[in-house]
Amino acid sequence: MFGKENEIDGPVDRGDPRATSILAQGCRFKGEVEVKGTFRIEGELEGTIRHPDTLVVGKTGVVKGEIFAHNAVIGGKVLGNITADDKIELQSGSTLEGDIKTARLVIDEGVVFEGSCSMGKNPASSGRPAPPAAAPSPKDQKEKMASS
C-alpha cells in the first residue's frame, strides 16, 4: 500500500519474532506480562516480564520486578533481577539494582550496577518452559527392568 515494500498485510501474529510491543513513555502498567518478539519499555512497569525474544528498556523506561527474556538491553532503570538465556546489555547511563543470570554480559562505561552476576550457558530459572524430557527407548526400558 502506498509503495511501501515491507508492509505486513493483515493482523500481526504476536508469536512472530518481528512483532514489537511497546509500553510508551507516560504509560504505567502493573502486573505480569507475557510477550513474544520484541518488547520495548519507555514507560513504567511493575511486575514480571516473561518470554520476550528481546526486551528493551529505553532511557525513560523503569521496570520494578523480575525479568525473564532471551536477550535484554537496558538503557533505563531496572529494580529487580534479570535472567536472560543469551545476553544482557547494560547501556551507558542505565541503572540496575538486582541480580543477573545470563550466558553473556555487556556493560558499558557509566552504568550503575548493584547486585551479583552469575554467568553460564544455561541460566537457571529462565522463566521459559523446560523442554520435555526425552522418553526412554524400549532398549533402555528393558535394561532397567532386567537390572531390577
N, C-alpha and C positions, 0 to 999 in steps of 0.2 A: 504494500500500500504506500502510495506517495514516493515510490522509488527507493524505499529502504530495503536493503538486501537481507539483513539478518533478523527481520521482524518475525516473531513467533505467532502463527495463526492459531486461534482458539485458546481455550483455557490452559494455563501453565500447570504442569504436573509438579507439585511441591516435592516429589521424590527425585525430580530432575536435578542433577548436580549443578546445572546452570541457573537454577532458581535462586533468587535473592529475597530475603525477608528483611525489613528494616523497622527498627524502633527509632523514630525520628527525634531530633532534639526538641525538648519541651514535652515529650510524652513520658509517662510513668507507667510501669507495669509491675504488679506484684503477683507472684505465683510461679508455677512450673511451666517451662516452655520446652516442647519437643519440636525440632525443626530439621529439615533436610536441606542440603545445598548450603548456601552462604547466609549467615545471619549477622547483620550489621546493627550495632547499637550506638546511637548518638544521644539517646535519652537516658532514663534511669530504669534499671530493672532490679527488683529484689526477689530472689528466689533461686530456682535451679534451672540450668540450661542443659539440655541433653541432645546429643546426636548431630549437631551441625557438622558438615564437612569442614567448613571454615567459619570460625567465629571471629568477627572483627569488632573490637570495642574502640570506637573513634575517639578523637581528642576530647569531645564533650561528653562521652559516654561514661556512665557509672554503673557498675554491677556489684550488688551486695548479695553474695550467695555462692553456691557451688557451680562449677562449670565442668562439663564432660564433653569433649569435642575431639575431632580428628586432628585439626590444626587450630591454633588460637593466635591472633595478632592483637596485641594490647597497646593502644595508644592513649587511653584514658585512665580510669581508676577502677581497680577491682579490689574488693574487700571480701576475700573468700579463697577457697582452694581451686586450683585448675588441674585437671587431668586431661592430657592430650595424647592420643595414640601415636601421633607422628611428631609434631613440632609446636613449640610455643615461642613466639617472638615478642619481646618487650621492647617497644619503641621509645626513643628519646622523649623524656617528659612524662612518661607513664608512671603510675604508682600501683604496686601490688603488695597487699598485706594478706598473705596466705601462703600455703604450701603448693609446690609444683610437683607433678609427676608426669614425665614425658620421655620420649626417646631422644629428642634433640631440643636444644635450647639456644636462642639467640638473645643476648642482652646488649642493647645499645648504650652508649655513654649518656649519662643524665637520667637514668632510671632509678626510682626508689623501690627497692625490693626488701621486704621484711618477712622472712619466712624461711622454710627449708626447701631443698630441691632433691628429688630422687629421680635418677635417670636410668633407663634400661630399655630393652627392645619392646617389652610388653608391660606398660604401666598397669598396676593393679587398679581394680575398680573403675574402669574407664566409662562406666555408665552405658556401655553398649552391651547388648545381649551376647552371652558367650556362645560360640559356635557349638552346634550339637555334637555330643561325643559320638565317635565312630562306633558302630555296632561291632561286637566281636565276630570274627569269622567263624564258620562252622568248625574249622580245624582247631581254633583256639578254644572253642566251647568243649570239643571232645577231649583236648589235652587237659583242660581244667577239671572235667568230670573224672578223667582217668586218674588224676593226681589226688582226688578227694577220698 
